[in-house]
Amino acid sequence: MYIGRFVVVGPKVGAYRVSSRSFPNRQVTRRGDDTLTVVPTAAAAETDNPYVSYNCARVAGDGAVIGNGSHVDPIAEKYDRGYPARDALVEALHAMDYEKDDYDTPRVAGVVEHDAAYLGVVRRDALLVREVDEPHLVATYEENEPRPFEFEPRTAVAAARTVYGLDFEHAVCAAGVHVGDGGVGFGVQNTDEE
Ligand SMILES: NC(=O)c1ncn([C@@H]2O[C@H](COP(=O)(O)O)[C@@H](O)[C@H]2O)c1NC=O
């Protein structure tokens, strides 16, 4: 099954996976200490599609923000300025709305804190934002309603590796986050890594 891009978040651990039919030549790279970015690889054809490169994970507020597009930045900025995670998700997802592409692709996002997690999706027909106390998944296609999801990893690296390996089609790259007592850790899984 193809579900496109998706996030899985629970307290302490979360992950984001790029799955893509149209733009497979992409990877997650670190930008400084507090940001992960999706960028085209050298093999990628040039495109003016505005949705293929963006910050997919940022350290912010009491934890980390992940998501499938440029809305990650305003969510992180609001959350960092003191908005509760729920409100940062609602405001930024509502302001940016679903993507204006051929598929009306939803925007999905998650916030991971040490003791809580939040996820949201803005689609053509709905804006849903929810606090969760166990891991949940939401994706751009098919699985576009947040639902509980069994997710065992306990580190950022394991979270990235786990979502990359899930049995949904067209895996491209993935980012993991872990929010511990000592701060936020990131993990990355790209196609050419073991
Ligand atoms: N965030 C992303 O990495 C991303 N990659 C592709 N899209 C959008 O989704 C459309 C469909 O892409 P695909 O066929 O790869 O599922 C693309 O034309 C583009 O507008 C994206 N936008 C949202 O998921």
PDBQT file of the ligand as one rigid body, heavy atoms in Angstrom, charges set to zero:
ROOT
HETATM    1  N1  LIG A 201       6.550  16.488   1.561  1.00  0.00    +0.000 N 
HETATM    2  C1  LIG A 201       7.079  15.811   0.570  1.00  0.00    +0.000 C 
HETATM    3  O1  LIG A 201       8.173  15.260   0.698  1.00  0.00    +0.000 OA
HETATM    4  C2  LIG A 201       6.351  15.716  -0.689  1.00  0.00    +0.000 A 
HETATM    5  N2  LIG A 201       6.795  15.032  -1.728  1.00  0.00    +0.000 NA
HETATM    6  C3  LIG A 201       5.892  15.172  -2.709  1.00  0.00    +0.000 A 
HETATM    7  N3  LIG A 201       4.873  15.965  -2.294  1.00  0.00    +0.000 N 
HETATM    8  C4  LIG A 201       3.712  16.375  -3.071  1.00  0.00    +0.000 C 
HETATM    9  O2  LIG A 201       2.921  15.225  -3.305  1.00  0.00    +0.000 OA
HETATM   10  C5  LIG A 201       2.719  15.053  -4.708  1.00  0.00    +0.000 C 
HETATM   11  C6  LIG A 201       2.658  13.595  -5.014  1.00  0.00    +0.000 C 
HETATM   12  O3  LIG A 201       3.919  13.027  -4.745  1.00  0.00    +0.000 OA
HETATM   13  P1  LIG A 201       4.109  11.442  -4.812  1.00  0.00    +0.000 P 
HETATM   14  O4  LIG A 201       3.628  11.011  -6.136  1.00  0.00    +0.000 OA
HETATM   15  O5  LIG A 201       5.608  11.252  -4.645  1.00  0.00    +0.000 OA
HETATM   16  O6  LIG A 201       3.346  10.858  -3.666  1.00  0.00    +0.000 OA
HETATM   17  C7  LIG A 201       3.889  15.792  -5.382  1.00  0.00    +0.000 C 
HETATM   18  O7  LIG A 201       3.555  16.243  -6.644  1.00  0.00    +0.000 OA
HETATM   19  C8  LIG A 201       4.087  16.957  -4.427  1.00  0.00    +0.000 C 
HETATM   20  O8  LIG A 201       3.217  18.001  -4.733  1.00  0.00    +0.000 OA
HETATM   21  C9  LIG A 201       5.127  16.296  -1.035  1.00  0.00    +0.000 A 
HETATM   22  N4  LIG A 201       4.309  17.048  -0.240  1.00  0.00    +0.000 N 
HETATM   23  C10 LIG A 201       3.733  16.516   0.871  1.00  0.00    +0.000 C 
HETATM   24  O9  LIG A 201       3.798  15.471   1.349  1.00  0.00    +0.000 OA
ENDROOT
TORSDOF 0
